[in-house]
Amino acid sequence: MIIQQALITILHKLGCETKPVGRLKFPVQSLELYLCLALIDHDIKVFMDLYPLVQAKLGKLSEFEGLYTIQREFSAIMKDAITGRMTGYLYEVKPGNETGTFKAVHYSGVGRLLLEDWPSIYAGIDGYEGPAVILLSGTSLAPGSAHYHIASLPGWLLESSLGVPVIHQEYYPVYEHGKEKPIQISGEFEDRRVRNLRLLTAKLMPKIEQELMEWRYSGANRKVLLIVNSYEDVVDVGSVFASHYSWKNRYRQLTRDPDPFHEAEFSRAELERFANENADVLIAPLLAISRGYNILDDTKGSLFGSVFFMIRPYPIPQDMTYLIQLLHAKLPDLIERADFEGKLYRQALNLIRSESNSLLHRMYRKPDYWSVLNATERRTIAWYTFIPVWQTIGRLLRKGTPAKVFYCDGKFLAQPIRTDIGESMLDYWLKIMMEHESDPAFRSLYGPFIDSMKAMMERNVNDEPDQ
């Protein structure tokens, strides 16, 4: 109370308002919060400066999860943040909540540049080249993607001796009784989103049973994968299965830290041994399963045969990791602009830092709803969402096994505006594929997806009623 009175006195002397004004209900509380953050910011910077010295003395006893995991190994050769190093704070309030949580954000460097610059990073100093870098990830070839594409062209093309896998893709909307509009989940407010996700799950159960039955009849006892966007979504979907006795012990829900007394919870660390489970269905978040796992059956083919994408993937609003990667994609343009304007080193650096700071703030404040994005922005998000979806489909294609893919959220094919035909996310996935289909390397990577996506979209056009 004494502190607030002192702050009010300061505000009076500065000629500032001390009564509620607009969004800032109580300016004195805002100033108090700002001063507290300033102190925290100072302490964090001191801590980060001193931490390497403490760690050198204490070794593993001083380890903090996530701290200096990149800088410790690569700080000597990593390019500095293009905005200049910054530490910031986010206060996030989730929909439906009155209070939120603080997050500290430290932006220190552009690690991605190491992938391309490592061989030559010191060549200008001593004339010697650095280590050779071999990139084996197929999704590094994603022209137009600000998050995945590597500018270096492929030098080799490794082809499998197995046949090209067959993919069946299907837009599979589900309708609530008496409603003309399919159930939509992505972008809905929290309460309605949870309600729609649970309703969608309940209505998909007969289809899931049908998929399992068809795989058994084909002679392959393959399983079904249900993909959502978060571990919270996993719990919501799992609660619907738990309420149906016929599914008892037949499903598992992926979790970071499984409860031994919850028979349905399944550890992410055990994913590659899912074939040992007496279960037909696995519920998992998209980013937790999209890469790094080979989930196989006894024949070393893919264990999962069908995948249901329950929710259209989308970047988390104002997610700093997503925005920083977008910012890094602008760096070549900023360098080109500095060169065109004849900027010297210091002038060029000032231009890059000034423009990148302005751009980061604009991107943070700009609404990112699909309906308000322009064509370029939709392509960027289309690539960002497509890659993890394609990587997840890849879990079903090991040893050339066929896969069945279902997109269930109505938002997958929903148009932003009633007259904007061909503007949905599925449409844009097809567009970014068609733009590069003539490239042999691109075709070898994404060919099965392109062919099955074309067939799916043609079926949807033919199934539309005449206007």
C-alpha positions as CSV (number, residue, x, y, z in Angstrom):
1,M,0.0,0.0,0.0
2,I,2.9,2.4,0.9
3,I,4.5,1.6,-2.5
4,Q,1.3,2.3,-4.4
5,Q,0.8,5.7,-2.6
6,A,4.4,6.6,-3.5
7,L,3.7,5.7,-7.1
8,I,0.6,7.8,-7.1
9,T,2.6,10.7,-5.9
10,I,5.1,10.2,-8.7
11,L,2.3,10.0,-11.3
12,H,0.8,13.2,-10.0
13,K,4.1,15.0,-10.3
14,L,4.6,13.7,-13.8
15,G,1.1,15.0,-14.7
16,C,-0.2,11.4,-15.4
17,E,-3.7,10.1,-14.9
18,T,-4.2,8.1,-11.7
19,K,-7.8,7.1,-12.3
20,P,-9.1,4.3,-14.5
21,V,-8.6,5.1,-18.2
22,G,-9.7,2.8,-21.0
23,R,-8.0,-0.6,-21.2
24,L,-5.5,0.3,-18.4
25,K,-7.9,0.1,-15.5
26,F,-5.4,1.5,-12.9
27,P,-2.3,3.2,-14.3
28,V,-0.6,3.0,-10.9
29,Q,-0.8,-0.8,-11.0
30,S,0.5,-0.9,-14.5
31,L,3.5,1.2,-13.4
32,E,4.1,-1.0,-10.4
33,L,4.0,-4.1,-12.6
34,Y,6.5,-2.4,-15.0
35,L,8.9,-1.5,-12.2
36,C,8.8,-5.1,-10.9
37,L,9.5,-6.5,-14.3
38,A,12.4,-4.1,-14.7
39,L,13.9,-5.5,-11.5
40,I,13.2,-9.1,-12.6
41,D,14.8,-8.4,-16.0
42,H,17.9,-7.0,-14.4
43,D,18.2,-10.1,-12.1
44,I,17.7,-12.5,-15.0
45,K,20.5,-10.9,-17.0
46,V,22.9,-11.0,-14.1
47,F,22.0,-14.6,-13.5
48,M,22.6,-15.5,-17.2
49,D,25.9,-13.7,-17.2
50,L,27.1,-15.5,-14.0
51,Y,25.6,-18.9,-14.8
52,P,28.5,-20.2,-16.9
53,L,30.9,-19.4,-14.1
54,V,28.8,-21.2,-11.5
55,Q,28.3,-24.2,-13.8
56,A,32.1,-24.5,-14.4
57,K,32.5,-24.9,-10.6
58,L,29.5,-27.1,-9.9
59,G,29.2,-29.1,-13.1
60,K,26.0,-31.1,-13.4
61,L,24.9,-30.0,-9.9
62,S,24.0,-26.6,-11.4
63,E,22.1,-27.9,-14.4
64,F,18.8,-26.1,-15.2
65,E,16.4,-27.7,-17.7
66,G,16.5,-25.9,-21.0
67,L,19.0,-23.2,-20.0
68,Y,21.9,-22.7,-22.3
69,T,21.2,-26.0,-24.1
70,I,22.0,-24.2,-27.4
71,Q,24.3,-21.4,-26.4
72,R,26.6,-23.7,-24.3
73,E,27.5,-25.8,-27.4
74,F,27.3,-23.3,-30.3
75,S,27.5,-19.8,-28.9
76,A,31.0,-19.3,-30.4
77,I,29.8,-19.9,-34.0
78,M,26.1,-19.0,-33.9
79,K,24.9,-15.7,-35.5
80,D,23.4,-13.2,-33.1
81,A,19.7,-12.5,-33.0
82,I,18.9,-10.2,-35.9
83,T,17.0,-7.8,-33.6
84,G,19.9,-7.9,-31.2
85,R,19.7,-10.1,-28.1
86,M,16.5,-9.5,-26.2
87,T,14.8,-10.8,-23.1
88,G,11.0,-10.2,-22.9
89,Y,8.0,-11.3,-21.0
90,L,4.6,-12.6,-22.1
91,Y,1.4,-12.5,-20.1
92,E,-1.0,-15.0,-21.6
93,V,-4.7,-15.3,-20.6
94,K,-6.4,-18.4,-22.1
95,P,-10.0,-18.0,-23.4
96,G,-12.4,-18.4,-20.5
97,N,-9.9,-17.5,-17.8
98,E,-9.7,-14.3,-15.9
99,T,-6.0,-14.6,-15.0
100,G,-3.0,-15.8,-17.0
101,T,0.6,-16.8,-16.7
102,F,3.9,-15.0,-17.3
103,K,6.5,-16.4,-19.6
104,A,10.1,-15.2,-20.0
105,V,11.4,-15.2,-23.6
106,H,15.1,-15.0,-24.4
107,Y,16.0,-14.5,-28.1
108,S,19.8,-14.8,-28.6
109,G,20.7,-16.2,-32.0
110,V,19.8,-17.7,-35.4
111,G,20.8,-21.3,-35.0
112,R,19.2,-22.3,-38.3
113,L,22.0,-20.5,-40.2
114,L,24.5,-23.1,-38.9
115,L,22.9,-25.7,-41.2
116,E,24.1,-23.8,-44.3
117,D,27.0,-21.7,-43.1
118,W,28.9,-24.2,-40.9
119,P,31.3,-25.4,-43.7
120,S,32.4,-21.8,-44.5
121,I,31.9,-20.0,-41.2
122,Y,35.6,-19.4,-40.6
123,A,36.9,-19.6,-44.2
124,G,37.2,-15.8,-44.4
125,I,39.5,-15.7,-41.3
126,D,42.0,-18.5,-41.9
127,G,41.1,-19.9,-45.3
128,Y,40.1,-23.3,-44.0
129,E,36.7,-24.8,-44.5
130,G,34.7,-26.2,-41.6
131,P,33.0,-29.6,-41.3
132,A,30.8,-31.0,-44.1
133,V,27.1,-30.9,-43.3
134,I,24.8,-33.6,-44.7
135,L,21.1,-33.0,-44.4
136,L,19.0,-36.2,-44.6
137,S,15.6,-34.9,-43.8
138,G,13.3,-34.9,-46.8
139,T,11.2,-32.1,-45.5
140,S,14.2,-29.8,-45.8
141,L,13.0,-29.5,-49.4
142,A,9.9,-27.3,-48.8
143,P,10.2,-24.3,-51.2
144,G,8.2,-21.4,-49.9
145,S,8.3,-22.6,-46.3
146,A,9.7,-20.0,-43.8
147,H,10.1,-22.7,-41.2
148,Y,11.4,-25.9,-42.9
149,H,13.0,-25.1,-46.3
150,I,16.8,-25.1,-46.6
151,A,18.0,-23.1,-49.6
152,S,20.7,-25.6,-50.6
153,L,19.6,-27.8,-53.5
154,P,19.6,-31.6,-53.1
155,G,22.9,-33.2,-54.1
156,W,21.7,-36.8,-54.0
157,L,18.4,-38.6,-54.3
158,L,18.2,-41.8,-52.3
159,E,15.3,-44.0,-53.7
160,S,13.7,-47.0,-52.1
161,S,13.6,-50.4,-53.8
162,L,10.0,-50.8,-52.5
163,G,7.0,-49.8,-54.5
164,V,5.4,-46.3,-54.1
165,P,3.0,-46.5,-51.1
166,V,-0.7,-46.0,-51.7
167,I,-2.5,-43.4,-49.7
168,H,-6.2,-42.9,-49.6
169,Q,-7.2,-39.4,-48.3
170,E,-10.7,-38.3,-47.4
171,Y,-12.3,-35.2,-46.1
172,Y,-14.6,-36.7,-43.6
173,P,-16.9,-34.1,-42.0
174,V,-19.2,-35.1,-39.2
175,Y,-22.6,-33.4,-38.7
176,E,-24.5,-32.7,-35.5
177,H,-28.1,-33.9,-35.7
178,G,-30.3,-31.3,-37.5
179,K,-27.3,-29.1,-38.5
180,E,-26.2,-28.3,-42.1
181,K,-22.8,-27.1,-41.1
182,P,-20.2,-29.8,-40.1
183,I,-18.7,-29.9,-36.6
184,Q,-15.8,-27.4,-36.4
185,I,-13.1,-27.3,-33.7
186,S,-10.1,-25.2,-34.7
187,G,-10.6,-21.6,-33.8
188,E,-13.7,-22.1,-31.6
189,F,-13.9,-20.6,-28.1
190,E,-12.6,-23.0,-25.4
191,D,-16.0,-24.3,-24.0
192,R,-17.4,-24.8,-27.5
193,R,-14.2,-26.3,-28.8
194,V,-14.1,-28.9,-26.0
195,R,-17.8,-29.7,-26.5
196,N,-17.4,-30.1,-30.3
197,L,-14.3,-32.2,-29.9
198,R,-16.0,-34.7,-27.6
199,L,-19.1,-34.7,-29.9
200,L,-16.9,-35.4,-32.9
201,T,-15.2,-38.2,-31.0
202,A,-18.4,-39.9,-30.1
203,K,-19.7,-39.7,-33.7
204,L,-16.5,-41.1,-35.1
205,M,-16.5,-44.3,-33.1
206,P,-18.5,-46.4,-35.6
207,K,-16.1,-45.3,-38.4
208,I,-13.1,-46.2,-36.2
209,E,-14.6,-49.6,-35.6
210,Q,-15.2,-50.0,-39.3
211,E,-11.5,-49.1,-40.1
212,L,-10.3,-51.7,-37.6
213,M,-12.6,-54.4,-39.1
214,E,-11.5,-53.7,-42.6
215,W,-7.8,-54.0,-41.7
216,R,-8.5,-57.3,-40.0
217,Y,-10.4,-58.6,-43.0
218,S,-7.5,-57.6,-45.3
219,G,-5.2,-59.8,-43.2
220,A,-3.3,-57.0,-41.6
221,N,-4.2,-56.3,-37.9
222,R,-3.3,-52.7,-38.2
223,K,-4.3,-50.0,-35.7
224,V,-5.9,-46.5,-35.7
225,L,-4.2,-43.3,-34.8
226,L,-6.3,-40.3,-33.6
227,I,-4.4,-37.0,-33.9
228,V,-5.2,-33.8,-31.9
229,N,-3.3,-30.6,-31.2
230,S,-2.3,-30.9,-27.6
231,Y,-2.1,-33.2,-24.5
232,E,-5.2,-31.4,-23.2
233,D,-7.1,-32.5,-26.3
234,V,-5.8,-36.1,-25.8
235,V,-7.5,-36.0,-22.3
236,D,-10.8,-34.7,-23.8
237,V,-10.9,-37.4,-26.5
238,G,-9.9,-40.1,-24.0
239,S,-12.7,-39.1,-21.7
240,V,-15.2,-40.0,-24.4
241,F,-13.7,-43.4,-24.9
242,A,-13.6,-44.0,-21.2
243,S,-17.4,-43.5,-21.1
244,H,-18.0,-46.3,-23.5
245,Y,-17.6,-49.8,-22.0
246,S,-17.1,-51.4,-25.4
247,W,-13.8,-49.5,-25.6
248,K,-12.4,-50.6,-22.2
249,N,-8.7,-51.3,-22.5
250,R,-8.8,-50.9,-26.3
251,Y,-7.4,-47.4,-26.5
252,R,-4.4,-45.5,-25.2
253,Q,-3.8,-41.8,-24.7
254,L,-0.3,-40.5,-25.1
255,T,1.1,-38.6,-22.1
256,R,4.4,-37.2,-21.0
257,D,4.2,-38.7,-17.5
258,P,1.7,-41.6,-17.3
259,D,-0.1,-42.4,-14.1
260,P,0.5,-46.1,-13.3
261,F,-3.1,-46.3,-11.9
262,H,-4.6,-45.0,-15.2
263,E,-4.6,-48.0,-17.6
264,A,-5.3,-45.9,-20.7
265,E,-2.3,-43.6,-20.3
266,F,0.7,-44.5,-22.4
267,S,4.2,-43.0,-22.2
268,R,5.7,-41.2,-25.2
269,A,9.0,-43.0,-24.4
270,E,7.3,-46.3,-25.2
271,L,5.9,-45.4,-28.6
272,E,8.0,-47.7,-30.7
273,R,6.7,-50.6,-28.6
274,F,3.0,-49.9,-29.0
275,A,2.6,-53.2,-30.9
276,N,3.0,-54.9,-27.5
277,E,-0.1,-53.2,-26.2
278,N,-3.5,-54.9,-26.2
279,A,-5.1,-51.8,-27.7
280,D,-6.5,-50.8,-31.1
281,V,-6.4,-47.0,-30.9
282,L,-3.8,-44.4,-29.9
283,I,-4.7,-40.8,-29.2
284,A,-1.8,-38.4,-29.6
285,P,-0.8,-34.8,-30.2
286,L,0.4,-34.0,-33.7
287,L,3.8,-32.6,-32.8
288,A,4.5,-35.5,-30.3
289,I,4.3,-38.2,-32.9
290,S,5.0,-36.5,-36.3
291,R,8.7,-37.4,-36.5
292,G,11.4,-39.5,-34.9
293,Y,9.5,-42.8,-34.4
294,N,9.2,-46.0,-36.3
295,I,6.1,-47.7,-34.9
296,L,6.1,-51.2,-36.5
297,D,4.3,-54.5,-36.4
298,D,5.9,-58.0,-36.4
299,T,6.6,-57.8,-40.1
300,K,8.4,-54.5,-39.7
301,G,5.7,-52.7,-41.6
302,S,3.8,-49.8,-40.1
303,L,1.6,-50.7,-37.2
304,F,-1.0,-48.0,-37.8
305,G,-3.1,-48.2,-40.9
306,S,-5.6,-45.3,-40.5
307,V,-5.1,-41.9,-39.1
308,F,-7.9,-39.4,-38.2
309,F,-6.8,-35.8,-38.0
310,M,-9.5,-34.6,-35.5
311,I,-8.5,-30.9,-35.5
312,R,-7.1,-28.7,-38.2
313,P,-3.6,-27.7,-37.1
314,Y,-2.8,-24.1,-36.7
315,P,-0.1,-21.9,-35.2
316,I,-0.6,-20.9,-31.6
317,P,-1.6,-17.2,-31.6
318,Q,1.4,-15.0,-30.8
319,D,3.7,-18.0,-30.4
320,M,7.2,-16.5,-30.3
321,T,8.9,-19.6,-31.7
322,Y,6.7,-19.4,-34.8
323,L,7.2,-15.7,-35.2
324,I,11.0,-15.8,-34.7
325,Q,11.2,-18.4,-37.5
326,L,9.1,-16.2,-39.8
327,L,11.4,-13.3,-38.9
328,H,14.5,-15.3,-39.8
329,A,13.0,-16.0,-43.2
330,K,13.0,-12.2,-43.9
331,L,16.8,-11.9,-43.2
332,P,17.9,-12.5,-46.9
333,D,15.5,-9.7,-48.0
334,L,16.9,-7.3,-45.3
335,I,20.5,-8.1,-46.3
336,E,19.6,-7.5,-50.0
337,R,18.0,-4.2,-49.1
338,A,21.0,-3.0,-47.2
339,D,23.2,-4.0,-50.1
340,F,21.0,-2.2,-52.6
341,E,21.0,1.0,-50.5
342,G,24.8,0.8,-50.3
343,K,24.9,0.6,-46.5
344,L,28.2,0.0,-44.8
345,Y,28.6,-2.6,-42.1
346,R,27.4,-0.5,-39.1
347,Q,24.7,1.2,-41.2
348,A,23.6,-2.2,-42.6
349,L,23.5,-3.7,-39.1
350,N,21.4,-0.8,-37.8
351,L,19.0,-1.2,-40.7
352,I,18.6,-4.9,-40.1
353,R,18.0,-4.5,-36.4
354,S,15.6,-1.6,-36.8
355,E,13.5,-3.2,-39.5
356,S,13.5,-6.6,-37.8
357,N,12.4,-5.1,-34.5
358,S,9.5,-3.3,-36.2
359,L,8.6,-6.4,-38.2
360,L,8.5,-8.6,-35.1
361,H,6.2,-6.2,-33.3
362,R,3.9,-5.9,-36.3
363,M,3.7,-9.7,-36.7
364,Y,3.0,-10.1,-32.9
365,R,0.1,-7.6,-33.0
366,K,-1.4,-8.6,-36.4
367,P,-4.5,-10.9,-36.2
368,D,-3.7,-14.3,-37.8
369,Y,-7.1,-15.7,-38.4
370,W,-7.1,-17.7,-41.6
371,S,-10.0,-15.6,-43.0
372,V,-8.0,-12.3,-42.7
373,L,-4.7,-13.6,-44.2
374,N,-3.6,-12.8,-47.7
375,A,-2.5,-15.4,-50.2
376,T,1.2,-15.2,-49.3
377,E,0.5,-15.6,-45.5
378,R,-1.8,-18.5,-46.2
379,R,0.9,-20.3,-48.1
380,T,3.3,-19.8,-45.2
381,I,0.9,-21.3,-42.7
382,A,-0.1,-24.0,-45.2
383,W,3.6,-25.2,-45.3
384,Y,3.9,-24.8,-41.5
385,T,0.8,-27.1,-40.9
386,F,1.4,-29.5,-43.8
387,I,4.9,-30.7,-42.8
388,P,4.0,-32.2,-39.4
389,V,0.8,-33.7,-41.0
390,W,2.9,-35.3,-43.8
391,Q,5.5,-36.5,-41.2
392,T,2.6,-38.1,-39.3
393,I,1.3,-39.8,-42.4
394,G,4.9,-41.1,-42.9
395,R,4.4,-43.1,-39.6
396,L,1.9,-45.2,-41.7
397,L,4.1,-45.8,-44.8
398,R,7.1,-47.7,-43.4
399,K,8.0,-50.7,-45.7
400,G,5.7,-49.3,-48.3
401,T,2.5,-50.1,-46.4
402,P,-0.7,-48.4,-47.6
403,A,-2.4,-45.7,-45.4
404,K,-5.9,-44.3,-45.0
405,V,-6.1,-40.6,-43.9
406,F,-9.2,-38.8,-42.7
407,Y,-9.6,-35.0,-42.1
408,C,-12.5,-34.6,-39.7
409,D,-12.6,-31.0,-38.5
410,G,-15.0,-29.0,-40.6
411,K,-12.4,-26.2,-40.7
412,F,-10.2,-28.3,-43.0
413,L,-12.3,-27.4,-46.0
414,A,-14.3,-24.5,-44.7
415,Q,-14.1,-21.4,-46.8
416,P,-13.0,-18.1,-45.2
417,I,-15.8,-16.3,-47.1
418,R,-18.8,-17.9,-48.7
419,T,-17.6,-16.8,-52.2
420,D,-13.9,-17.7,-51.7
421,I,-13.9,-21.2,-53.3
422,G,-10.6,-22.9,-53.2
423,E,-9.3,-20.9,-50.2
424,S,-9.4,-23.6,-47.4
425,M,-6.3,-25.1,-45.9
426,L,-6.7,-28.3,-47.9
427,D,-6.9,-26.2,-51.0
428,Y,-3.7,-24.5,-50.1
429,W,-1.9,-27.8,-49.4
430,L,-2.8,-28.8,-52.9
431,K,-1.6,-25.5,-54.3
432,I,1.8,-25.6,-52.7
433,M,2.2,-29.2,-54.0
434,M,1.2,-28.3,-57.5
435,E,3.5,-25.3,-57.7
436,H,6.6,-27.6,-57.5
437,E,5.3,-30.9,-58.8
438,S,7.5,-30.8,-61.9
439,D,10.6,-30.9,-59.8
440,P,11.8,-34.6,-59.8
441,A,13.2,-34.4,-56.2
442,F,10.0,-32.7,-55.0
443,R,7.9,-35.3,-56.8
444,S,9.9,-38.2,-55.3
445,L,9.3,-36.8,-51.8
446,Y,5.6,-35.9,-52.0
447,G,4.3,-37.8,-55.0
448,P,2.0,-40.2,-53.1
449,F,0.5,-37.3,-51.2
450,I,0.0,-35.2,-54.4
451,D,-1.8,-38.0,-56.2
452,S,-4.1,-38.9,-53.4
453,M,-4.8,-35.2,-52.6
454,K,-5.8,-34.6,-56.2
455,A,-8.2,-37.6,-56.1
456,M,-9.7,-36.4,-52.8
457,M,-10.3,-32.8,-54.0
458,E,-11.8,-34.1,-57.3
459,R,-14.2,-36.3,-55.3
460,N,-15.3,-33.4,-53.2
461,V,-15.9,-31.2,-56.2
462,N,-18.0,-34.0,-57.9
463,D,-20.0,-34.6,-54.7
464,E,-21.0,-30.9,-54.2
465,P,-24.6,-30.2,-55.1
466,D,-25.4,-28.1,-58.1
467,Q,-26.0,-24.4,-57.2
